[in-house]
Amino acid sequence: MIYTVRTTVGQERIVADLLGSKQNKDKHEVYAVAVIDNLRGYIFAEASNEAEVRKLIYNVSHVKGLVPGGVDMTEVKHFFDEKSLTVDINKGDLVELTAGPFKGEKAKVVRVDDAKDKVTLELVEATVPIPITMDAASLRVITQKNV
């Protein structure tokens, strides 16, 4: 079963790390703890029963409580579906680089590789247009080309 743990907003990863450490030390029957980026204030725990989750979260910082009752996997499956990072990026878009040696620079999208989540770019302010390939997670779309 999947159980939902309420946490302080913004502290979900810290709580998951604390629960993982406590799990390794005390060996509760909790099989997994998941943090969903879009779901603030909650984390999911997979366990044999609710009592095991209650024992694990007892006295852990930033834990607000346990949502009573379990959740069926079909209800939360959509949170775990993998989505391509390049779905919102198209050829011709203007993007800002958020990581790497060109962090903060603006670039134009030349090519998008959906299979590898890679994007080939040309820096806007460069004297000579040199194509660079970056991970789509390191980009933020500024303006989209009119389709």
Steps between C-alpha positions, in 0.01 A plus 500: 500500500597862447463746790509880482712692752437872555814711533602863534483656152846513346647241739386187312850386396641559847220293654559222245872495587421492873253216450754310291763534771255393768389204284860382457555519876172357634394266213129579478290325235496809276620411153528839327459874555424721199520878462302648211632837375157642411334386824599736779442409863457127445714191444398140435612192693452141390461268797345175617252686726416841641648421843847456348480844339380653829799345680738630234370860498474524881706790631652595162554871435270673247247215500149636555326163507366209303194525278269229639449194283707373215489599136473252216789509251258578216410831671861625514641333188476823299754662735756237405450508122815620327453811287749617242677822598503619139120499461480881543812584296478549122739600223530880487416561868707744704630338819716593796770260619463426872811285549842436357773734378253718308261546794287813459559525124215512250494260207286401202391137464636343182403135551311293761578133570196366685646151546803623693348819652781700336469837325745653253530877540676804357589777744327826407776738606791294362705656221536168320195269519636176648244226558502354852297205624354514850268298719140627486490519880759780484276731296215739566279611210479880475295541184352241271511532124154558357386174344 
